[in-house]
Amino acid sequence: MIYGAAGTGKTTTLITFATSVIAADPHTQVYGIDSAGGRLGTLAALPNTGDIVPGDERDRIVRLLGLVKGLIAERSAARVTTPPVLLLVDGLAAFRDAYEHRGGGSDPFADLVEIAGNGRNVGMHLLLSAERTGALPAALASSIPERLTLRLTAEADYQNLGIPADALKRRRPRPGTAH
């Protein structure tokens, strides 16, 4: 989970993470949902990328999440954990606002929560970005123990993430730094 205000480098961090994992294991498969601004689509040029879907394309998102759930089921049945599979979601708050409890026969947000809960044991890794701490509901947070915090706009957001208020007074975050 990557938290940061607008313009702090969340998308760049997602892209860097994905390319680093690909460099470590060239068989890595990458999928993504871009609900932030379109830059995640730069990963589409890589041969490892299955698809990067814009956040407003519900049908494609439903198909992508169905594909990932199918990969998890296959890997669970075969007890396979490699190669790594990455699912990136840039702009979790916008994705959640658009798809949580919206009806229409499928619930993409519920599918994402299911993927987070079931994927890790079979080499399926989920990496999300959000501008605010409230974007990550408890049902999803329990499956995502790691976080990277870039600059946030509100001091309360740091405290919500367990970063003591006095840590900011001791050392103000500079551009390019994280907690």
N, C-alpha and C positions, 0 to 999 in steps of 0.2 A: 504494500500500500504506500503510495507516494502522495503526501499532502504538500500543497503549496499554493500561494496566491497566484493570480494571473500573471504570466510573464516570468515566473521563477524557474522554468525549465522542466516541468513535469513531463511534457511530451518528449523532450530531448532525452530525459532520463529513461523513459520507456524504450525509446529507440536504441539508446546506448546499451541498455540491459539486454534487449533482444539480440543485437549484433554481437555482444560479448558472449552470450550463450551459444550462438551459432558458431562463433570462432572456436569455442571450446569443444563443441560437438557439431560437426557439419551436417549431421542427420536431423538436427532439431527442426521441428515443425512449428511455424508461427501463424497465429490467427489473431485478428483484432477487431474491435469495435471502436470507431472514432466518433465520440459524441462531444469532442472538444473544438475542433477547428480544421481538421483535414490533414494535418501534418503527419499523422501516423501512417497515412497512405504511402509515404516514401518507402516503407518496408515492402510494399507490393512488388518492387523491382527485384527483390531477392528471390532466388529459386526456392528457398525454404518456406516462403510465405504462401499459405493456402489461400487466404483471403483477408482483406481489411475492409470491413463494411462500414459505410457511413451510419451514424447513429439514428438517422431519420428513415432508414430503410427497413421497416419492421419485418417484412417477409424474408429478406435476406438474413436478418439477425436471427429470426426463428430457425431458418435452415442451418445457419452456422452453429448455433447453440445445440441444435439437434445432432449435427455432425460430431461436435465435441462430446456430447453425452454418449453417442454411439462408440466413439473411440475409447471412452472410459469403460463402457460395458465390455468391449472386446478385450481391452487390456486386463480388466478384472478377471474375466473368464480364463484368459491365457496366462495370468500372473506375470504380465510383462510390464516393465517400468521404463524401458528405453525404446527409441530415442526420446529425449524430452519433447514435450508439447507445451508451447506457451500460448496462453490466451491473454491478450492485452485489452484493457478497457480504459480508454482515455476519456475522462469527463464522467466519472461515476454519478455525480449528482444529476446531470442532464439525462443520463441513461435511466436512472432510477425514476426521475420525474416523468419521463416519457412512458415507461413500461411497467412500473410496479402497480399491480392490481388494476389494470386497465381493461381487462376482459378481452374479447375478440378471439376466444378459443385457445389461446396459449398465453403464458405469462413469462416473457423473456427474463424478467428480473428473478422470478422464482427459479427458472432454469439456471441462472448464473449462481444463485445461492447453492443449488444442488451440485453444480460443477465444483464450486469451491469446497464443499464438504466431501465429495467423493473422489476428486481428481488427484489430490496430492499423493495418495498411496500408490498410484499407478503412473507416476511421472508426468502428470498434467499440472502445470504451474499457472497460477492466475496472478497477474500483476495489474493493479488498478491505480488510477490517479483521481484526485479530488481537490477542490479548492477549499473545502471546509470539512471540519471533523464530523459534522452531522450527516454527511453523505453516506457514511458507512453504518448500516443498521447492525444491531447486535447479532442477528442471525447470520450475517456475513462476517462480522468482525471475529467471531469465535473460530472461523476457519482461516483467518489471515493474521497470524501472530506478529509478523515482521512489518516494520514501517520505516520509511525515510521521510523526514520532515524538512522541507525547504522553508523559505520565508513565508509566514502567514500574516494576515492583516490584523487579526485580533489577538491580544494577549491571552484571552480566555481559551482560544483554540490550542495554544501551547499547553495550558494547564489541563485541558481535556485529554491531551495526549500523554500526560504524566511528566511533562517537562516543567520543572519548577520555575515560578515567576522570577526568582532571583537569578536564575541562569541567564535570562535575557539581560538583566541589569549588569551582570558580570561581563558579558561578552555579547554585544549586539551582533546578530547574524549579518555577515557581509555577503554581497552578491557572490554566488557560486559555492556557498557553504550550506551544510545540512546538519541535522541532528540525528 
